[in-house]
Amino acid sequence: MNPSSSKLPVSFSIDKLQKDLAICENDLWTPHFNTGDYSGNWTSVSLRSQSGLANDITSFANKGYKNTELLDKCHYFKEVMDWFQCEKEAVRLLRLGPNSEIKEHTDNDTSYEEGFFRIHVPIITNPEVLFYVDQKLVPMKTGECWYANFQLLHSVENKSSEARIHLTLDCVRNEWSDQLFAEMGFDIHYAPKKEPYSDEVKQQIIAELSRNPSAAGAQIIADLQS
């Protein structure tokens, strides 16, 4: 089995990340739609979204995504995106407020083995932010770049008095990323055995798909209910 999380061999300018963040502070930060998954304050703003709007913060794999007008103002965020030589889907800023918690949960189809990988770049963080994946602490520091398998159970606690803000990129696996992950020690040929979804997980998937109706989503829901 491949690592549950891994630091990529690149880091980004903290000063430039925070300058672009300042550009976004006047835009609408939208509360996360999974209200049952957190306590406190968890908000987001989009740099790439399905509708092209900055307040559209949904992120479903294999959907069409486009840059928002906000991204046009954030040249360094665009530079970070361009470092990844692969297709990008949702790109967002995720803010977890002081004394807030993202409860332990899983995100479907968000592992490298499934052809999709989610990257986190901390812009503002501190040692009192505890990020766990598969019950292992992931020691993300400002400016670093991390992959994690969010199909595994994960949670975040912000025990500090300041917000934690990450830039997240949802990327599509390709030959370039295979070479990168192989150099990071991943077995790019590894394919985990698929286990049947539990009834609880099925209901979570149906609830998420129902928030953003589509023909493809309706078919998945029908398959899950059959």
GROMACS elastic network, one bead per residue, 0.5 to 0.9 nm:
[ bonds ]
;  ai    aj funct       b0    kb
    1     4     6  0.86133   500
    1   186     6  0.87409   500
    1   187     6  0.80126   500
    1   190     6  0.71271   500
    1   191     6  0.85473   500
    1   192     6  0.75049   500
    2     5     6  0.85805   500
    2   113     6  0.88735   500
    2   185     6  0.82986   500
    2   186     6  0.57701   500
    2   187     6  0.65552   500
    2   188     6  0.86818   500
    2   190     6  0.76582   500
    3     6     6  0.66145   500
    3   148     6  0.81733   500
    3   149     6  0.80474   500
    3   185     6  0.86981   500
    3   186     6  0.73940   500
    4   133     6  0.66145   500
    4   134     6  0.67264   500
    4   136     6  0.84068   500
    4   147     6  0.84288   500
    4   148     6  0.57129   500
    4   149     6  0.52746   500
    4   150     6  0.81922   500
    4   152     6  0.75782   500
    5   133     6  0.72087   500
    5   134     6  0.89859   500
    5   136     6  0.89271   500
    5   138     6  0.71886   500
    5   146     6  0.71626   500
    5   147     6  0.55477   500
    5   149     6  0.61863   500
    5   150     6  0.89219   500
    6   138     6  0.85301   500
    6   145     6  0.88083   500
    6   146     6  0.58153   500
    6   147     6  0.53737   500
    6   148     6  0.64110   500
    6   184     6  0.78001   500
    7    10     6  0.83002   500
    7   140     6  0.82629   500
    7   144     6  0.74649   500
    7   145     6  0.59636   500
    7   147     6  0.63674   500
    7   148     6  0.87345   500
    7   184     6  0.83941   500
    8    11     6  0.79351   500
    8   144     6  0.78104   500
    8   145     6  0.55058   500
    8   146     6  0.56322   500
    8   147     6  0.70765   500
    8   180     6  0.85116   500
    8   181     6  0.84705   500
    8   184     6  0.73293   500
    9   144     6  0.88079   500
    9   145     6  0.77637   500
    9   180     6  0.88596   500
    9   184     6  0.79773   500
   10   144     6  0.69900   500
   10   145     6  0.64158   500
   11    14     6  0.88704   500
   11   121     6  0.84787   500
   11   142     6  0.88599   500
   11   143     6  0.54833   500
   11   145     6  0.59059   500
   12    15     6  0.89031   500
   12    16     6  0.81178   500
   12    17     6  0.75056   500
   12    80     6  0.75250   500
   12   121     6  0.82250   500
   12   142     6  0.86654   500
   12   144     6  0.65023   500
   12   145     6  0.77644   500
   13    16     6  0.53058   500
   13    17     6  0.61026   500
   13    18     6  0.85885   500
   13    76     6  0.89253   500
   13   143     6  0.61029   500
   14    17     6  0.51008   500
   14    18     6  0.61021   500
   14    19     6  0.85594   500
   14   122     6  0.88708   500
   14   123     6  0.66418   500
   14   124     6  0.86910   500
   14   142     6  0.66346   500
   14   143     6  0.52055   500
   14   144     6  0.89623   500
   15    18     6  0.52820   500
   15    19     6  0.61899   500
   15    20     6  0.88080   500
   15   143     6  0.89780   500
   16    19     6  0.50356   500
   16    20     6  0.63109   500
   16    21     6  0.85465   500
   16    76     6  0.63861   500
   16    77     6  0.85513   500
   17    20     6  0.53610   500
   17    21     6  0.62076   500
   17    22     6  0.88181   500
   17    76     6  0.66797   500
   17    77     6  0.69490   500
   17   123     6  0.61673   500
   17   143     6  0.77247   500
   17   167     6  0.88741   500
   18    22     6  0.62342   500
   18    23     6  0.88435   500
   18   123     6  0.62826   500
   18   124     6  0.77913   500
   19    22     6  0.51635   500
   19    23     6  0.67894   500
   19    74     6  0.86876   500
   19    76     6  0.86615   500
   20    23     6  0.51637   500
   20    24     6  0.68285   500
   20    73     6  0.80066   500
   20    74     6  0.52984   500
   20    75     6  0.74290   500
   20    76     6  0.66401   500
   20    77     6  0.68808   500
   21    24     6  0.51859   500
   21    25     6  0.65003   500
   21    74     6  0.80823   500
   21    77     6  0.88003   500
   21    93     6  0.84975   500
   21   123     6  0.79835   500
   21   165     6  0.89704   500
   22    25     6  0.52283   500
   22    26     6  0.79849   500
   23    26     6  0.69891   500
   23    27     6  0.82475   500
   23    70     6  0.84707   500
   23    73     6  0.73900   500
   23    74     6  0.71476   500
   24    27     6  0.54194   500
   24    28     6  0.84313   500
   24    29     6  0.89033   500
   24    45     6  0.80873   500
   24    70     6  0.72580   500
   24    73     6  0.87460   500
   24    74     6  0.82610   500
   25    28     6  0.80233   500
   25    29     6  0.81968   500
   26    29     6  0.86076   500
   27    45     6  0.76336   500
   27    54     6  0.79254   500
   27    55     6  0.85215   500
   27    70     6  0.82804   500
   28    44     6  0.84136   500
   28    45     6  0.67605   500
   28    54     6  0.74710   500
   28    55     6  0.62877   500
   29    43     6  0.56602   500
   29    44     6  0.51433   500
   29    45     6  0.51038   500
   29    46     6  0.87274   500
   29    54     6  0.84795   500
   29    55     6  0.67908   500
   29    93     6  0.89790   500
   29    94     6  0.89947   500
   29    95     6  0.85940   500
   30    33     6  0.84450   500
   30    42     6  0.84067   500
   30    43     6  0.51150   500
   30    44     6  0.52477   500
   30    45     6  0.63350   500
   30    55     6  0.59932   500
   30    56     6  0.80787   500
   30    57     6  0.73948   500
   31    34     6  0.87348   500
   31    35     6  0.81592   500
   31    41     6  0.74355   500
   31    42     6  0.58612   500
   31    44     6  0.64552   500
   31    57     6  0.89116   500
   32    35     6  0.64779   500
   32    38     6  0.87583   500
   32    41     6  0.86735   500
   32    42     6  0.58419   500
   32    43     6  0.52562   500
   32    44     6  0.65349   500
   32    57     6  0.75349   500
   32    58     6  0.85632   500
   32    94     6  0.88787   500
   33    36     6  0.86621   500
   33    43     6  0.89673   500
   33    57     6  0.81547   500
   33    58     6  0.77129   500
   33   208     6  0.88670   500
   33   211     6  0.86536   500
   34    37     6  0.55233   500
   34    38     6  0.75451   500
   34   208     6  0.81459   500
   35    38     6  0.61128   500
   35    39     6  0.79720   500
   35    42     6  0.89213   500
   36    39     6  0.78713   500
   36   103     6  0.83586   500
   37   101     6  0.86029   500
   37   102     6  0.59410   500
   37   103     6  0.52083   500
   37   104     6  0.74319   500
   37   105     6  0.70727   500
   38    41     6  0.78339   500
   38    42     6  0.72305   500
   38   100     6  0.75746   500
   38   101     6  0.55184   500
   38   103     6  0.52121   500
   38   104     6  0.87122   500
   39    42     6  0.78966   500
   39    99     6  0.89111   500
   39   100     6  0.57574   500
   39   101     6  0.53278   500
   39   102     6  0.65861   500
   39   103     6  0.75888   500
   40    96     6  0.81660   500
   40    97     6  0.68409   500
   40    98     6  0.78946   500
   40    99     6  0.69232   500
   40   101     6  0.64586   500
   40   102     6  0.85897   500
   41    95     6  0.79727   500
   41    96     6  0.59580   500
   41    98     6  0.76469   500
   41    99     6  0.84565   500
   41   100     6  0.59242   500
   41   101     6  0.80335   500
   42    94     6  0.73024   500
   42    95     6  0.57139   500
   42    97     6  0.61480   500
   42   100     6  0.75441   500
   42   101     6  0.81953   500
   42   102     6  0.78460   500
   43    93     6  0.83737   500
   43    94     6  0.60143   500
   43    95     6  0.52403   500
   43    96     6  0.66585   500
   43    97     6  0.81270   500
   44    54     6  0.89873   500
   44    55     6  0.77450   500
   44    56     6  0.89639   500
   44    57     6  0.65295   500
   44    92     6  0.66052   500
   44    93     6  0.54400   500
   44    95     6  0.59787   500
   44    96     6  0.88041   500
   45    54     6  0.55812   500
   45    55     6  0.56542   500
   45    56     6  0.75068   500
   45    57     6  0.63663   500
   45    91     6  0.88721   500
   45    92     6  0.56830   500
   45    93     6  0.53883   500
   45    94     6  0.69825   500
   45    95     6  0.87151   500
   46    49     6  0.60134   500
   46    52     6  0.84207   500
   46    53     6  0.71756   500
   46    55     6  0.61762   500
   46    56     6  0.64774   500
   46    57     6  0.57472   500
   46    58     6  0.89221   500
   46    67     6  0.85893   500
   46    68     6  0.70414   500
   46    70     6  0.78869   500
   46    71     6  0.82809   500
   46    90     6  0.74761   500
   46    91     6  0.60333   500
   46    93     6  0.63796   500
   46    94     6  0.88658   500
   47    52     6  0.82209   500
   47    53     6  0.82427   500
   47    54     6  0.62102   500
   47    66     6  0.85226   500
   47    67     6  0.59526   500
   47    68     6  0.52440   500
   47    69     6  0.77258   500
   47    70     6  0.60989   500
   47    72     6  0.86322   500
   47    74     6  0.88322   500
   47    77     6  0.86299   500
   47    90     6  0.76144   500
   47    91     6  0.52850   500
   47    92     6  0.54511   500
   47    93     6  0.76390   500
   48    51     6  0.85496   500
   48    52     6  0.63707   500
   48    53     6  0.78559   500
   48    54     6  0.74612   500
   48    56     6  0.88012   500
   48    57     6  0.87389   500
   48    65     6  0.61696   500
   48    66     6  0.52904   500
   48    68     6  0.54092   500
   48    70     6  0.88751   500
   48    71     6  0.74690   500
   48    88     6  0.83987   500
   48    89     6  0.69541   500
   48    90     6  0.51543   500
   48    92     6  0.68101   500
   49    53     6  0.63064   500
   49    54     6  0.70486   500
   49    55     6  0.84805   500
   49    56     6  0.60246   500
   49    57     6  0.66203   500
   49    58     6  0.73811   500
   49    59     6  0.76568   500
   49    64     6  0.82103   500
   49    65     6  0.50966   500
   49    66     6  0.56266   500
   49    67     6  0.65670   500
   49    68     6  0.67982   500
   49    89     6  0.74523   500
   49    90     6  0.53946   500
   49    91     6  0.70359   500
   49    92     6  0.82285   500
   50    53     6  0.77424   500
   50    56     6  0.72338   500
   50    57     6  0.85026   500
   50    58     6  0.77511   500
   50    59     6  0.80620   500
   50    63     6  0.70829   500
   50    64     6  0.57191   500
   50    66     6  0.61198   500
   50    67     6  0.87150   500
   50    89     6  0.83224   500
   50    90     6  0.75419   500
   51    54     6  0.85845   500
   51    56     6  0.67394   500
   51    64     6  0.85742   500
   51    65     6  0.71152   500
   51    66     6  0.70321   500
   51    67     6  0.89298   500
   51    68     6  0.83524   500
   52    55     6  0.88686   500
   52    56     6  0.75381   500
   52    65     6  0.71405   500
   52    66     6  0.52275   500
   52    67     6  0.57008   500
   52    69     6  0.75678   500
   53    56     6  0.54416   500
   53    57     6  0.85386   500
   53    66     6  0.87615   500
   53    67     6  0.82390   500
   53    68     6  0.54850   500
   53    69     6  0.74791   500
   53    70     6  0.85494   500
   54    57     6  0.73445   500
   54    67     6  0.88677   500
   54    68     6  0.57660   500
   54    69     6  0.74141   500
   54    70     6  0.66370   500
   54    71     6  0.87503   500
   54    92     6  0.87453   500
   56    59     6  0.88933   500
   57    90     6  0.79889   500
   57    91     6  0.88583   500
   57    92     6  0.72554   500
   58    90     6  0.78520   500
   58   211     6  0.89220   500
   58   212     6  0.80565   500
   59    63     6  0.84133   500
   59    89     6  0.78780   500
   59    90     6  0.56799   500
   59    91     6  0.86362   500
   59   170     6  0.82717   500
   60    63     6  0.63181   500
   60    89     6  0.84560   500
   60    90     6  0.79436   500
   60   108     6  0.89873   500
   60   109     6  0.88887   500
   60   208     6  0.89477   500
   60   209     6  0.84602   500
   61    64     6  0.88818   500
   61    89     6  0.73885   500
   61    90     6  0.85176   500
   61   108     6  0.89360   500
   61   109     6  0.72285   500
   61   110     6  0.80824   500
   61   116     6  0.76539   500
   61   170     6  0.82894   500
   61   172     6  0.88410   500
   62    89     6  0.78117   500
   62   172     6  0.87557   500
   63    89     6  0.73898   500
   64    89     6  0.72167   500
   65    88     6  0.79262   500
   65    89     6  0.54367   500
   65    90     6  0.64923   500
   66    89     6  0.78792   500
   66    90     6  0.83434   500
   67    70     6  0.80813   500
   67    71     6  0.63833   500
   67    72     6  0.79008   500
   67    91     6  0.86183   500
   68    71     6  0.54923   500
   68    72     6  0.71929   500
   69    72     6  0.53264   500
   69    73     6  0.72426   500
   70    73     6  0.55156   500
   70    74     6  0.68379   500
   71    74     6  0.50427   500
   71    75     6  0.73525   500
   71    77     6  0.73315   500
   71    78     6  0.69132   500
   72    75     6  0.68151   500
   72    78     6  0.80069   500
   74    77     6  0.54937   500
   74    78     6  0.64574   500
   74    79     6  0.88895   500
   75    78     6  0.50950   500
   75    79     6  0.63077   500
   75    80     6  0.88342   500
   76    80     6  0.62329   500
   76    81     6  0.85623   500
   77    80     6  0.50388   500
   77    81     6  0.62500   500
   77    82     6  0.86514   500
   77   167     6  0.83470   500
   78    82     6  0.61433   500
   78    83     6  0.87659   500
   79    82     6  0.50549   500
   79    83     6  0.64299   500
   80    83     6  0.53204   500
   80    84     6  0.74419   500
   81    84     6  0.57855   500
   81    85     6  0.84115   500
   81    88     6  0.78850   500
   81    91     6  0.85057   500
   81   169     6  0.75112   500
   82    85     6  0.64158   500
   82    86     6  0.84381   500
   83    86     6  0.88824   500
   84    87     6  0.81003   500
   84    88     6  0.83123   500
   84   171     6  0.80448   500
   84   176     6  0.85125   500
   84   177     6  0.79780   500
   85    88     6  0.89689   500
   85   174     6  0.86271   500
   85   176     6  0.64859   500
   85   177     6  0.75527   500
   86   171     6  0.66832   500
   86   172     6  0.62136   500
   86   173     6  0.69535   500
   86   174     6  0.64573   500
   86   175     6  0.86492   500
   86   176     6  0.71095   500
   86   177     6  0.72849   500
   87   170     6  0.87308   500
   87   171     6  0.59227   500
   87   172     6  0.53597   500
   87   173     6  0.78981   500
   87   174     6  0.83604   500
   88    91     6  0.74192   500
   88   169     6  0.69602   500
   88   170     6  0.58086   500
   88   172     6  0.62127   500
   89   169     6  0.73756   500
   89   170     6  0.52592   500
   89   171     6  0.60051   500
   89   172     6  0.74384   500
   90   168     6  0.81461   500
   90   169     6  0.62857   500
   90   170     6  0.53524   500
   90   171     6  0.80534   500
   91   167     6  0.74513   500
   91   168     6  0.56884   500
   91   170     6  0.61776   500
   91   171     6  0.88645   500
   92   166     6  0.82646   500
   92   167     6  0.59329   500
   92   168     6  0.53585   500
   92   169     6  0.67187   500
   92   170     6  0.87931   500
   93   165     6  0.67121   500
   93   166     6  0.56699   500
   93   168     6  0.61957   500
   93   169     6  0.89991   500
   94   164     6  0.80496   500
   94   165     6  0.55293   500
   94   166     6  0.53108   500
   94   167     6  0.64928   500
   94   168     6  0.72220   500
   95   163     6  0.63920   500
   95   164     6  0.55899   500
   95   166     6  0.66613   500
   96    99     6  0.85744   500
   96   100     6  0.63707   500
   96   101     6  0.74756   500
   96   102     6  0.80564   500
   96   156     6  0.86864   500
   96   157     6  0.86072   500
   96   158     6  0.69932   500
   96   162     6  0.89555   500
   96   163     6  0.56366   500
   96   164     6  0.51374   500
   96   165     6  0.64497   500
   96   166     6  0.87574   500
   97   100     6  0.54817   500
   97   101     6  0.83447   500
   97   158     6  0.71478   500
   97   160     6  0.87870   500
   97   161     6  0.82015   500
   97   162     6  0.67623   500
   97   164     6  0.63880   500
   97   165     6  0.85384   500
   98   101     6  0.88019   500
   98   158     6  0.59271   500
   98   159     6  0.65673   500
   98   160     6  0.55799   500
   98   162     6  0.50193   500
   98   163     6  0.51021   500
   98   164     6  0.75576   500
   99   157     6  0.74999   500
   99   158     6  0.52985   500
   99   160     6  0.60057   500
   99   161     6  0.66305   500
   99   162     6  0.82896   500
   99   163     6  0.85942   500
  100   156     6  0.84887   500
  100   157     6  0.62835   500
  100   158     6  0.53892   500
  100   159     6  0.70334   500
  100   160     6  0.87820   500
  100   163     6  0.88716   500
  101   155     6  0.76329   500
  101   156     6  0.57045   500
  101   158     6  0.60754   500
  101   159     6  0.83041   500
  102   105     6  0.83389   500
  102   154     6  0.85565   500
  102   155     6  0.53839   500
  102   157     6  0.63981   500
  102   158     6  0.86352   500
  103   154     6  0.77480   500
  103   155     6  0.51972   500
  103   156     6  0.68221   500
  103   157     6  0.81640   500
  104   132     6  0.86373   500
  104   133     6  0.89696   500
  104   153     6  0.59351   500
  104   154     6  0.50716   500
  104   156     6  0.77363   500
  105   150     6  0.86392   500
  105   151     6  0.86486   500
  105   152     6  0.79008   500
  105   153     6  0.51750   500
  105   154     6  0.56731   500
  105   155     6  0.67051   500
  106   110     6  0.89153   500
  106   150     6  0.59897   500
  106   151     6  0.51097   500
  106   152     6  0.56236   500
  106   154     6  0.64274   500
  106   155     6  0.88967   500
  106   201     6  0.88578   500
  107   110     6  0.61544   500
  107   149     6  0.89071   500
  107   150     6  0.55126   500
  107   151     6  0.50221   500
  107   152     6  0.76091   500
  107   153     6  0.82663   500
  107   154     6  0.88859   500
  108   111     6  0.82882   500
  108   150     6  0.76278   500
  108   151     6  0.55119   500
  108   152     6  0.89356   500
  108   205     6  0.76497   500
  109   112     6  0.87274   500
  109   113     6  0.89108   500
  109   114     6  0.60186   500
  109   115     6  0.82032   500
  109   116     6  0.71007   500
  109   117     6  0.88868   500
  109   150     6  0.82592   500
  109   151     6  0.64142   500
  110   113     6  0.85225   500
  110   114     6  0.68672   500
  110   115     6  0.81165   500
  110   116     6  0.56942   500
  110   117     6  0.58461   500
  110   118     6  0.66686   500
  110   148     6  0.86384   500
  110   149     6  0.62787   500
  110   150     6  0.54927   500
  110   151     6  0.54281   500
  110   152     6  0.88842   500
  110   170     6  0.86120   500
  111   114     6  0.53692   500
  111   115     6  0.69920   500
  111   116     6  0.57953   500
  111   117     6  0.55953   500
  111   118     6  0.77243   500
  111   148     6  0.75605   500
  111   150     6  0.63176   500
  111   151     6  0.59231   500
  111   152     6  0.84861   500
  112   115     6  0.52797   500
  112   116     6  0.51305   500
  112   117     6  0.50010   500
  112   118     6  0.83502   500
  112   147     6  0.89178   500
  112   148     6  0.86707   500
  112   149     6  0.70275   500
  112   172     6  0.87409   500
  112   173     6  0.70763   500
  112   188     6  0.84509   500
  113   116     6  0.73102   500
  113   117     6  0.85295   500
  113   173     6  0.88124   500
  113   188     6  0.74341   500
  113   189     6  0.81980   500
  113   190     6  0.69587   500
  113   191     6  0.60807   500
  113   192     6  0.74152   500
  114   117     6  0.82713   500
  114   173     6  0.85926   500
  114   191     6  0.82383   500
  115   171     6  0.87337   500
  115   172     6  0.61524   500
  115   174     6  0.79492   500
  116   170     6  0.71691   500
  116   171     6  0.57943   500
  116   173     6  0.54389   500
  117   147     6  0.70287   500
  117   148     6  0.77395   500
  117   149     6  0.75585   500
  117   150     6  0.87750   500
  117   169     6  0.82120   500
  117   170     6  0.59210   500
  117   171     6  0.52252   500
  117   172     6  0.64262   500
  117   173     6  0.68767   500
  118   146     6  0.84965   500
  118   147     6  0.60777   500
  118   148     6  0.67942   500
  118   149     6  0.77649   500
  118   150     6  0.78397   500
  118   168     6  0.68004   500
  118   169     6  0.56209   500
  118   171     6  0.61009   500
  118   172     6  0.88676   500
  119   145     6  0.68487   500
  119   146     6  0.55780   500
  119   148     6  0.71638   500
  119   167     6  0.80682   500
  119   168     6  0.53927   500
  119   169     6  0.50531   500
  119   170     6  0.64387   500
  119   171     6  0.76213   500
  120   140     6  0.86228   500
  120   144     6  0.82117   500
  120   145     6  0.58582   500
  120   146     6  0.51947   500
  120   147     6  0.64775   500
  120   148     6  0.81941   500
  120   166     6  0.61850   500
  120   167     6  0.58163   500
  120   169     6  0.67398   500
  121   140     6  0.82306   500
  121   141     6  0.84211   500
  121   142     6  0.72472   500
  121   143     6  0.60865   500
  121   144     6  0.57341   500
  121   146     6  0.65130   500
  121   165     6  0.88089   500
  121   166     6  0.54533   500
  121   167     6  0.50213   500
  121   168     6  0.63077   500
  121   169     6  0.84966   500
  122   125     6  0.63759   500
  122   140     6  0.69191   500
  122   141     6  0.63077   500
  122   143     6  0.57046   500
  122   144     6  0.64906   500
  122   145     6  0.74354   500
  122   146     6  0.87838   500
  122   164     6  0.78837   500
  122   165     6  0.62510   500
  122   167     6  0.62774   500
  122   168     6  0.85658   500
  123   141     6  0.84858   500
  123   142     6  0.53525   500
  123   143     6  0.61173   500
  123   144     6  0.87069   500
  123   164     6  0.77822   500
  123   165     6  0.55984   500
  123   166     6  0.53470   500
  123   167     6  0.68193   500
  124   141     6  0.85713   500
  124   142     6  0.61115   500
  124   143     6  0.86184   500
  124   162     6  0.86790   500
  124   163     6  0.73051   500
  124   164     6  0.53175   500
  124   165     6  0.50636   500
  124   166     6  0.69059   500
  125   128     6  0.81282   500
  125   129     6  0.66438   500
  125   140     6  0.82499   500
  125   141     6  0.68340   500
  125   142     6  0.61719   500
  125   158     6  0.89716   500
  125   162     6  0.81768   500
  125   163     6  0.74521   500
  125   165     6  0.66692   500
  125   166     6  0.81520   500
  126   129     6  0.57974   500
  126   130     6  0.89734   500
  126   140     6  0.89462   500
  126   141     6  0.74244   500
  126   142     6  0.80374   500
  126   158     6  0.88889   500
  126   160     6  0.77087   500
  126   162     6  0.86521   500
  126   164     6  0.77177   500
  127   130     6  0.73100   500
  127   139     6  0.82964   500
  127   140     6  0.89695   500
  127   141     6  0.83831   500
  127   160     6  0.84241   500
  128   157     6  0.79852   500
  128   158     6  0.62139   500
  128   159     6  0.53173   500
  128   160     6  0.54160   500
  129   156     6  0.71214   500
  129   157     6  0.56779   500
  129   159     6  0.60484   500
  129   160     6  0.68269   500
  129   164     6  0.73606   500
  130   137     6  0.67745   500
  130   138     6  0.75901   500
  130   139     6  0.77928   500
  130   140     6  0.89757   500
  130   155     6  0.82066   500
  130   156     6  0.55526   500
  130   157     6  0.50864   500
  130   158     6  0.64319   500
  130   159     6  0.78905   500
  131   136     6  0.82190   500
  131   137     6  0.57453   500
  131   138     6  0.55044   500
  131   139     6  0.72351   500
  131   140     6  0.78241   500
  131   154     6  0.75931   500
  131   155     6  0.60563   500
  131   157     6  0.65753   500
  131   158     6  0.85617   500
  132   135     6  0.53968   500
  132   136     6  0.51479   500
  132   138     6  0.57295   500
  132   139     6  0.88479   500
  132   153     6  0.82493   500
  132   154     6  0.53311   500
  132   155     6  0.52913   500
  132   156     6  0.61756   500
  132   157     6  0.86560   500
  133   136     6  0.52676   500
  133   137     6  0.65892   500
  133   138     6  0.68456   500
  133   148     6  0.72620   500
  133   149     6  0.75566   500
  133   150     6  0.72834   500
  133   152     6  0.66510   500
  133   153     6  0.60069   500
  133   155     6  0.67346   500
  133   156     6  0.88652   500
  134   137     6  0.84684   500
  134   149     6  0.86699   500
  134   150     6  0.87638   500
  134   152     6  0.56748   500
  134   153     6  0.52036   500
  134   154     6  0.59481   500
  134   155     6  0.88924   500
  135   153     6  0.73281   500
  135   154     6  0.69834   500
  135   155     6  0.83788   500
  136   154     6  0.87384   500
  138   146     6  0.89589   500
  138   148     6  0.88195   500
  140   143     6  0.87397   500
  140   144     6  0.66907   500
  140   145     6  0.79091   500
  140   146     6  0.72370   500
  141   144     6  0.56506   500
  141   145     6  0.85003   500
  142   145     6  0.86504   500
  142   166     6  0.88249   500
  148   151     6  0.87623   500
  148   152     6  0.87823   500
  149   152     6  0.59457   500
  149   153     6  0.88152   500
  149   154     6  0.88650   500
  150   153     6  0.68120   500
  150   154     6  0.66101   500
  151   154     6  0.83313   500
  157   160     6  0.89000   500
  158   161     6  0.82126   500
  158   162     6  0.83385   500
  158   163     6  0.77429   500
  158   164     6  0.71133   500
  159   162     6  0.87367   500
  160   163     6  0.76989   500
  160   164     6  0.87071   500
  172   177     6  0.84892   500
  173   176     6  0.79371   500
  173   177     6  0.58130   500
  173   178     6  0.70365   500
  174   177     6  0.53629   500
  174   178     6  0.61471   500
  174   179     6  0.88039   500
  175   179     6  0.63284   500
  175   180     6  0.87106   500
  176   179     6  0.53690   500
  176   180     6  0.64278   500
  176   181     6  0.88265   500
  177   181     6  0.59921   500
  177   182     6  0.83186   500
  178   181     6  0.52199   500
  178   182     6  0.59222   500
  178   183     6  0.85162   500
  178   186     6  0.86969   500
  178   188     6  0.63694   500
  179   182     6  0.51251   500
  179   183     6  0.62393   500
  179   184     6  0.87090   500
  179   188     6  0.86603   500
  180   183     6  0.52408   500
  180   184     6  0.64341   500
  180   186     6  0.89734   500
  181   185     6  0.65011   500
  181   186     6  0.54590   500
  181   187     6  0.80557   500
  181   188     6  0.72567   500
  182   185     6  0.51518   500
  182   187     6  0.63612   500
  182   188     6  0.63096   500
  183   186     6  0.72625   500
  185   188     6  0.89309   500
  186   189     6  0.86836   500
  186   190     6  0.84498   500
  187   190     6  0.54681   500
  188   191     6  0.83513   500
  191   194     6  0.86947   500
  194   197     6  0.88659   500
  195   198     6  0.88554   500
  197   200     6  0.79738   500
  197   201     6  0.59283   500
  197   202     6  0.60833   500
  197   224     6  0.88233   500
  198   201     6  0.52319   500
  198   202     6  0.61964   500
  198   203     6  0.87176   500
  199   202     6  0.50178   500
  199   203     6  0.62646   500
  199   204     6  0.87198   500
  200   203     6  0.52516   500
  200   204     6  0.63847   500
  200   205     6  0.88422   500
  201   205     6  0.62399   500
  201   206     6  0.86075   500
  202   205     6  0.51597   500
  202   206     6  0.61626   500
  202   207     6  0.85646   500
  202   221     6  0.86592   500
  202   224     6  0.65519   500
  202   225     6  0.82527   500
  203   206     6  0.50446   500
  203   207     6  0.60240   500
  203   208     6  0.86149   500
  203   224     6  0.87933   500
  204   207     6  0.51250   500
  204   208     6  0.62647   500
  204   209     6  0.86810   500
  205   208     6  0.52240   500
  205   209     6  0.61577   500
  205   210     6  0.84910   500
  205   221     6  0.80092   500
  205   224     6  0.88163   500
  206   209     6  0.51814   500
  206   210     6  0.59769   500
  206   211     6  0.87517   500
  206   217     6  0.84794   500
  206   218     6  0.89630   500
  206   220     6  0.82024   500
  206   221     6  0.57500   500
  206   224     6  0.79405   500
  206   225     6  0.89338   500
  207   210     6  0.51487   500
  207   211     6  0.65755   500
  208   211     6  0.53974   500
  208   212     6  0.72882   500
  209   212     6  0.55623   500
  209   213     6  0.63128   500
  209   214     6  0.80863   500
  209   217     6  0.57415   500
  209   218     6  0.77971   500
  209   220     6  0.84728   500
  209   221     6  0.75922   500
  210   213     6  0.53446   500
  210   214     6  0.84264   500
  210   217     6  0.76061   500
  210   218     6  0.80490   500
  210   221     6  0.84616   500
  212   217     6  0.80918   500
  213   216     6  0.84743   500
  213   217     6  0.63160   500
  213   218     6  0.69926   500
  214   217     6  0.50391   500
  214   218     6  0.60633   500
  214   219     6  0.86559   500
  215   218     6  0.50713   500
  215   219     6  0.63613   500
  215   220     6  0.88140   500
  216   219     6  0.51873   500
  216   220     6  0.63977   500
  216   221     6  0.87258   500
  217   220     6  0.50799   500
  217   221     6  0.61597   500
  217   222     6  0.85787   500
  218   221     6  0.50655   500
  218   222     6  0.61503   500
  218   223     6  0.86395   500
  219   222     6  0.50128   500
  219   223     6  0.61731   500
  219   224     6  0.86315   500
  220   223     6  0.50488   500
  220   224     6  0.61786   500
  220   225     6  0.86061   500
  221   224     6  0.50997   500
  221   225     6  0.61532   500
  221   226     6  0.86191   500
  222   225     6  0.51321   500
  222   226     6  0.61104   500
  223   226     6  0.52409   500
